[in-house]
Amino acid sequence: MEGRDRKAMKRNRGFTLIEVVVTLSLLAIALLGFHQGQANSIKVSRRAEFKLQAANLAQMKMTEIELDLKQKGFRAFTDEETGEFADEKFKNKFKWTRKFERVDIGCFLPEPSSDGSDKQSPQNTGLFSTVKTFFENAIRKIKISVEWEEAGKKYKVQISQLYVRFEDLPQGP
């Protein structure tokens, strides 16, 4: 019976120091990985929140510009403008840039024939150059960029659209 008691005592003595150290090391590595995963998750979530906010601000600015264009026309604006948002929540976080670009529609309009023919085609009567001039005055590509800085890096969201100011197009007879 003494042999059995000895084996039972060996089993009940507990863990060795090496077993405890190895277990604690594995636990520390697992907790560190979990912590880093959580930190990265928060960082990605925060960046997505800023990106969404910037997209909403860009859309808001685009709508504001469209309303101003409808009343004032293209001539009331410079080709490029920058600024900050008036709302105190966004004042030092987000900056916007607005650009107007002329749209080249020349690829849609044929050039006058240069073969010297005297035909009275629309290309030769100057109709297309008149239409081209009207469209060049009435259509702009509007680009809105919203920028912010986070952790020393600059980020930007940009939206663009074509705007046709129908008031600048010629009206019927």
Secondary structure, DSSP 8 states (H G I E B T S, - for coil): -HHHHHHHHHHTT---HHHHHHHHHHHHHHHHHHHHHHHHHHHHHHHHHHHHHHHHHHHHHHHHHHHHHHHH-GGGS-SEEEEE-SSTTTTTTEEEEEEEEE---GGGS-----S------HHHHTHHHHHHHHHHHHEEEEEEEEEEEETTEEEEEEEEEEEE-GGGS----
